[in-house]
């Protein structure tokens, strides 16, 4: 199994430091607002990583933190005239609600920064004692970046290059512009804790160093988050932890790519900021999860409602195939005939290829490609009249459903009842496009009557009328069915 390591800039074979056990830490949200699609991507990526490591037989301890003290939280609390705790608790609850909809499992441990203040103070004291940090007269504590010779090893940045252009702001008591805050002296109206340097609160970077050390043994097997955290957050974490403790913070560093909106960086100032709740007003949560898995986790992914349509079409293709499998299994299989060897061989190859894709740096895009290969194979079998009613076909279809359980266990999709989710998707899209379902049903009934009366011109006209409404009509053995045309 290979994982791309941001530290070494290459794929490396992953073997847990303790056989059968994996310690993984991913940086969570700063709880001051609703989660956006970038948060969704990171959460889904690390959820799949944890799921697959478990599937491979490991006992995974997954830690994902919440930052619940921060300038943004404090500013929002002051603006709303409530406490910082009220703000953070509100948005942690909102995070869980959103992630539950996306089928993102809770982390095994979800520490909050404010629960680890004493550990952060202890870490600051160790760094001061070793000469890697210094307190200021006003009560701040800074990390001496130049005291850690390996600073920049994760991001590939050179300290001297960073030094040029760096400035100490008025009022700061830094020795060097590159130094960063471990502890901040309290300002009026801010939450604070007592410390050896007076009343204050932690800096952002020290939080994860303290929480990872206390909840997992170091070095962590995997530490990660979005690519935006590589510098400065993860670079600073490494410096703090390794300078204080004298050992590596993590063995593998894993970072997911950015989400763009209509090929542009997502930004509130650009007006293209998409929260998870914005998207789920008109889209099914599983369609969003499927979309986020449709690209390799390290690649950027471009969100638009056109790309969501494409993802949803793929999701529908799989579920329509599974619906046909369930229908077929309700039939009679009273003819003895083994499944042709070429079909069994192709199916086994697709199953193996799915796992090989996941073994290759959690390549969900490649894995989904093999799922679509399986769908094409299943559809060929279902359409082959020579294989209908054969017990070998029944055994094959049952094996397919067992494979679906593996897909669902690893990817967190395809776990719904096919008929129900197809109906839910259709209803959501009908609502989004202002399609009157009752009118559609009335036109379908009229079309059926026209066909009975051999008025094929009228039947065709009705199909065209429905097509103009973005409704696709299909004639099946079980009668007329309708779906939303994604060309809408």
C-alpha positions in Angstrom: 0.0 0.0 0.0 1.4 3.4 -1.1 0.7 6.8 0.3 2.0 10.1 -1.0 4.1 11.8 1.7 4.1 15.6 1.5 7.4 15.5 3.6 9.3 13.4 1.0 7.3 14.5 -2.0 6.9 10.9 -3.2 4.7 7.8 -2.6 6.0 5.5 0.0 5.0 2.1 1.3 2.8 2.5 4.3 3.4 0.1 7.2 2.1 1.2 10.7 4.8 1.6 13.3 2.8 -0.8 15.5 1.5 -3.7 13.4 -2.2 -3.6 13.0 -2.7 -0.2 14.7 -2.8 3.3 13.0 -2.7 6.6 14.8 -4.1 9.4 12.5 -4.6 13.1 13.2 -6.4 15.5 10.9 -6.8 19.2 11.6 -10.5 20.2 12.0 -12.4 23.4 11.7 -12.2 26.7 13.5 -15.8 26.8 14.8 -17.0 30.3 14.0 -19.2 29.7 10.9 -21.0 27.1 8.8 -18.8 24.6 6.9 -18.1 25.2 3.3 -17.4 22.6 0.5 -13.7 22.8 1.2 -14.4 21.5 4.7 -16.6 18.8 3.2 -13.8 17.6 0.9 -11.2 17.3 3.7 -13.7 15.5 6.0 -14.7 13.0 3.3 -11.1 12.4 2.3 -9.9 11.5 5.8 -13.1 9.6 6.4 -12.3 7.4 3.4 -8.7 7.0 4.5 -9.8 5.8 7.9 -12.3 3.5 6.4 -9.8 1.9 4.0 -7.2 1.5 6.7 -9.8 -0.3 8.8 -10.8 -2.4 5.8 -7.1 -3.5 5.5 -7.4 -4.9 9.0 -6.0 -2.1 11.1 -7.3 -0.7 14.3 -7.5 3.0 13.5 -7.5 5.7 16.2 -8.6 8.8 14.3 -8.3 12.2 16.1 -9.8 15.4 14.6 -9.7 18.5 16.6 -11.9 21.6 17.0 -10.4 25.0 17.4 -12.8 26.7 19.8 -10.7 29.8 20.7 -9.6 32.1 18.0 -9.8 35.7 16.8 -12.6 34.9 14.4 -14.6 33.2 17.1 -14.0 36.1 19.5 -15.0 38.7 16.8 -18.2 36.9 16.0 -19.1 36.5 19.7 -18.5 40.2 20.3 -20.6 41.1 17.3 -23.5 38.9 18.5 -23.0 39.9 22.2 -22.6 36.2 23.3 -19.7 34.2 24.6 -17.1 32.5 22.5 -18.2 29.2 23.9 -21.7 29.8 22.6 -20.4 30.5 19.1 -18.0 27.5 19.0 -20.6 25.1 20.4 -23.2 26.3 17.8 -20.9 25.7 14.9 -19.4 22.4 16.2 -23.0 21.1 16.3 -23.6 22.4 12.8 -20.4 20.6 11.7 -21.7 17.3 13.0 -25.1 17.9 11.4 -23.6 18.5 8.0 -21.1 15.6 8.3 -23.8 13.2 9.4 -25.7 14.0 6.1 -22.5 13.4 4.1 -22.1 10.0 5.9 -18.8 11.2 7.4 -18.2 9.2 10.6 -17.3 10.9 13.8 -13.6 10.8 14.6 -12.7 8.4 17.5 -11.5 11.4 19.5 -12.6 15.0 18.9 -10.7 17.3 21.3 -11.4 20.9 21.7 -8.5 23.4 22.1 -9.9 24.9 25.4 -9.8 21.4 27.0 -5.9 21.3 26.6 -4.8 24.7 27.9 -2.6 23.2 30.6 -0.9 20.9 28.1 -0.2 23.9 25.8 1.3 25.9 28.7 3.5 22.9 29.6 4.7 22.7 25.9 5.5 26.4 25.9 7.5 26.0 29.2 9.5 23.1 27.6 10.3 25.3 24.6 11.4 28.2 26.7 13.6 26.0 28.8 15.3 24.6 25.7 15.8 28.1 24.2 13.4 27.6 21.4 10.9 30.1 22.7 10.9 33.3 24.7 8.3 35.3 26.7 7.9 39.0 26.2 7.4 41.8 28.8 3.7 42.1 27.7 3.0 38.4 28.3 3.2 36.9 24.8 5.4 33.8 24.1 7.1 33.4 20.7 8.8 30.5 19.0 12.3 31.2 17.7 12.1 30.0 14.2 15.8 30.1 13.5 16.5 27.9 16.6 14.9 25.0 14.7 17.4 24.1 12.0 14.9 22.0 10.0 12.3 24.8 9.7 10.8 24.7 6.2 11.3 20.9 5.6 7.7 20.2 5.0 6.8 23.2 2.8 10.2 23.3 1.1 10.6 27.0 2.0 14.0 28.5 2.8 14.2 30.6 6.0 16.5 33.2 4.4 14.0 33.6 1.6 11.2 34.0 4.1 13.3 36.5 6.0 13.4 39.0 3.1 10.4 41.2 3.1 9.3 40.0 6.6 8.7 42.9 9.0 7.9 43.3 12.7 4.6 45.1 13.1 4.3 48.1 15.5 3.7 46.9 19.0 5.1 43.4 18.5 8.0 42.3 20.7 9.4 39.6 18.4 13.2 39.1 18.2 12.8 38.1 14.6 9.9 38.8 12.1 9.7 35.0 11.4 8.9 34.1 15.0 5.3 33.1 15.7 3.1 33.3 18.7 2.7 30.3 21.0 0.8 32.2 23.7 -1.0 35.6 23.4 -1.5 38.0 26.2 -5.2 38.7 26.8 -6.8 41.8 25.4 -9.9 43.4 26.9 -13.1 41.5 26.0 -11.3 38.2 25.2 -11.5 34.9 27.0 -8.3 34.1 28.9 -6.5 31.6 31.1 -3.9 32.1 33.8 -0.4 31.2 32.8 3.2 31.8 34.1 3.2 34.9 31.7 -0.1 36.4 32.9 -3.6 36.1 31.6 -3.7 35.0 28.0 -4.8 32.4 25.4 -3.0 30.0 23.1 -1.8 30.7 19.6 -3.4 28.6 16.8 -0.4 26.4 16.0 0.3 25.2 19.6 -3.1 23.6 19.9 -2.6 20.7 17.5 0.9 20.0 18.9 -0.6 19.6 22.4 -3.7 17.7 21.3 -1.9 15.2 19.1 0.8 14.4 21.7 -1.8 13.8 24.4 -4.2 11.6 22.4 -1.8 9.6 20.2 1.7 8.3 20.6 4.4 10.1 18.5 5.4 9.9 15.8 1.8 9.9 14.4 1.4 7.4 11.6 -0.5 10.0 9.5 -1.0 13.7 10.0 -3.0 15.8 7.5 -5.5 18.3 6.4 -6.0 20.6 3.4 -3.1 21.8 1.4 -3.6 25.3 2.8 -2.3 24.0 6.1 1.1 22.9 4.9 2.4 26.4 5.6 2.5 27.9 8.1 0.3 25.7 10.3 1.8 22.3 9.8 5.3 23.7 9.4 4.9 25.4 12.8 3.5 22.3 14.4 6.5 20.3 13.3 8.9 23.0 14.7 7.1 23.2 18.1 6.6 19.5 18.7 10.0 18.3 17.5 11.9 21.1 19.2 10.2 20.4 22.5 10.0 16.6 22.4 13.1 15.7 20.3 11.3 13.2 18.0 9.4 13.3 14.7 5.8 14.5 14.9 4.5 12.3 12.1 5.7 9.7 9.7 3.4 10.5 6.8 1.9 13.9 5.9 -1.2 13.8 3.8 -2.9 16.8 2.3 -6.0 17.1 0.1 -6.3 19.5 -2.8 -8.3 22.7 -3.0 -11.9 23.1 -4.1 -12.5 25.7 -6.8 -15.9 27.2 -7.7 -16.5 27.5 -11.5 -12.7 27.4 -11.9 -12.0 30.2 -9.5 -10.8 30.1 -5.9 -13.6 30.1 -3.5 -13.9 33.4 -1.6 -16.5 35.4 0.2 -15.2 38.5 -1.5 -15.9 36.9 -4.9 -19.4 36.0 -3.9 -18.8 32.3 -4.8 -18.7 31.0 -1.3 -20.6 27.7 -1.1 -21.6 26.2 2.3 -22.5 22.6 2.5 -26.0 23.7 3.4 -26.2 25.9 0.3 -25.5 22.9 -1.9 -27.8 20.4 0.0 -30.8 22.7 -0.5 -31.0 21.4 -4.0 -28.8 18.3 -4.1 -28.7 14.9 -2.4 -25.9 14.5 0.2 -24.7 11.3 -1.4 -24.4 13.1 -4.8 -22.1 15.7 -3.1 -20.0 12.9 -1.5 -19.8 11.0 -4.8 -18.7 14.3 -6.5 -15.9 14.8 -3.9 -14.7 11.2 -4.5 -14.7 11.6 -8.3 -11.2 13.2 -8.3 -8.0 12.0 -6.7 -7.8 13.6 -3.2 -4.5 15.5 -4.0 -5.9 17.0 -7.2 -7.9 20.3 -7.2 -11.6 19.7 -7.8 -13.8 22.2 -9.6 -17.3 22.6 -8.2 -20.1 23.9 -10.4 -23.7 22.7 -10.8 -22.6 21.3 -14.2 -19.9 19.1 -12.6 -22.4 18.2 -9.9 -24.8 17.1 -12.7 -22.0 14.9 -14.2 -21.3 13.3 -10.8 -25.0 12.8 -10.1 -25.4 11.1 -13.5 -22.7 8.7 -12.5 -24.4 8.0 -9.1 -27.7 7.4 -10.9 -26.0 4.9 -13.3 -24.8 2.8 -10.5 -28.0 2.9 -8.6 -30.1 2.1 -11.7 -27.9 -0.9 -12.3 -28.4 -2.0 -8.7 -32.1 -1.6 -8.9 -32.1 -3.9 -12.0 -30.1 -6.4 -10.0 -32.7 -6.5 -7.2 -35.5 -6.9 -9.8 -33.6 -9.7 -11.5 -33.0 -11.5 -8.2 -36.8 -11.5 -7.5 -37.3 -13.7 -10.6 -37.0 -17.4 -11.1 -33.6 -19.2 -11.5 -34.5 -22.7 -12.4 -32.0 -23.6 -15.1 -28.7 -25.1 -14.3 -25.8 -23.2 -15.9 -22.5 -22.0 -14.6 -21.5 -18.4 -15.3 -19.3 -18.2 -18.4 -15.6 -18.2 -17.4 -14.9 -14.9 -19.2 -17.5 -13.1 -17.2 -16.2 -14.5 -13.9 -12.7 -13.6 -14.9 -13.6 -10.1 -15.8 -15.6 -9.6 -12.5 -12.7 -10.9 -10.4 -10.3 -8.6 -12.3 -12.5 -5.6 -11.6 -12.7 -6.4 -7.9 -8.9 -6.7 -7.7 -8.4 -3.5 -9.7 -10.7 -1.6 -7.3 -8.5 -2.5 -4.4 -5.3 -1.9 -6.3 -6.6 1.7 -7.0 -7.3 2.2 -3.3 -3.8 0.8 -2.4 -2.3 3.4 -4.8 -2.6 6.4 -2.5 -6.4 6.1 -2.0 -7.2 6.7 -5.6 -11.0 6.9 -5.4 -11.3 8.3 -8.9 -9.6 5.1 -10.2 -11.7 2.9 -7.9 -14.9 4.5 -9.2 -13.8 3.8 -12.7 -13.6 0.1 -11.9 -17.1 0.4 -10.3 -18.4 1.7 -13.6 -16.6 -1.2 -15.3 -18.6 -3.5 -13.0 -21.8 -1.7 -13.9 -21.2 -2.3 -17.6 -20.4 -5.9 -17.0 -23.6 -6.4 -14.9 -25.7 -4.7 -17.6 -24.3 -7.0 -20.2 -25.2 -10.0 -18.2 -28.7 -8.7 -17.5 -29.3 -8.0 -21.2 -28.1 -11.4 -22.3 -31.2 -13.5 -22.9 -29.1 -16.7 -22.8 -28.2 -16.1 -19.2 -31.7 -15.3 -17.8 -33.0 -17.8 -15.3 -29.7 -19.5 -14.9 -28.5 -20.3 -11.4 -25.0 -19.2 -12.4 -26.4 -15.7 -13.1 -28.1 -15.6 -9.8 -24.9 -16.5 -8.0 -23.1 -13.7 -9.9 -25.7 -11.1 -9.1 -25.5 -12.1 -5.4 -21.7 -11.7 -5.6 -22.2 -8.2 -7.1 -24.4 -7.2 -4.1 -21.7 -8.5 -1.7 -19.1 -6.3 -3.6 -21.5 -3.3 -3.3 -21.2 -3.8 0.5 -17.4 -3.4 0.2 -17.8 -0.3 -1.9 -20.1 1.2 0.7 -17.9 0.2 3.6 -14.8 1.9 2.0 -16.3 4.8 0.1 -19.4 5.6 2.1 -21.7 5.6 -0.9 -24.1 3.0 -2.5 -25.5 2.0 0.8 -29.1 3.2 0.2 -32.0 1.3 -1.1 -31.7 1.8 -4.9 -35.3 2.4 -5.7 -35.7 4.9 -2.8 -32.6 7.0 -3.6 -33.5 7.1 -7.3 -36.9 8.5 -6.3 -35.3 10.9 -3.9 -32.9 12.2 -6.5 -35.7 12.6 -9.0 -37.9 14.5 -6.6 -35.0 16.8 -5.6 -34.2 17.6 -9.2 -37.9 18.1 -10.1 -38.2 20.6 -7.3 -35.0 22.4 -8.3 -36.2 22.7 -11.9 -39.8 23.6 -10.9 -41.2 20.5 -12.6 -44.8 19.6 -11.6 -44.7 15.9 -10.9 -48.5 15.7 -11.0 -48.5 17.2 -14.5 -45.9 14.8 -15.6 -47.9 11.8 -14.3 -51.0 13.1 -16.1 -49.1 13.5 -19.4 -47.7 10.0 -19.0 -51.2 8.6 -18.5 -52.4 10.4 -21.6 -49.4 9.1 -23.5 -50.2 5.5 -22.4 -53.9 5.9 -23.6 -52.7 7.3 -26.9 -50.5 4.3 -27.5 -53.3 2.0 -26.6 -55.4 3.7 -29.3 -52.5 3.6 -31.7 -52.4 7.3 -31.8 -48.6 7.3 -32.1 -48.4 10.9 -33.3 -50.0 12.1 -30.1 -47.8 9.8 -28.0 -44.7 11.2 -29.7 -46.0 14.8 -29.2 -46.4 14.1 -25.4 -42.9 12.7 -25.2 -41.6 15.9 -26.9 -43.6 18.0 -24.5 -42.1 16.2 -21.6 -38.6 16.5 -23.1 -39.1 20.3 -23.2 -39.8 20.1 -19.5 -36.5 18.3 -19.0 -38.3 15.0 -18.4 -36.9 11.8 -19.9 -39.5 9.0 -20.6 -38.4 5.4 -20.7 -40.6 2.5 -21.7 -39.7 -0.6 -19.7 -41.1 -4.1 -19.1 -42.8 -2.6 -16.0 -44.4 0.3 -17.9 -43.4 3.9 -18.3 -40.9 5.5 -16.0 -39.6 9.0 -16.0 -36.5 10.7 -14.9 -34.9 14.2 -15.0 -32.8 14.9 -18.1 -29.4 16.1 -16.9 -29.0 18.2 -20.0 -31.3 20.6 -18.1 
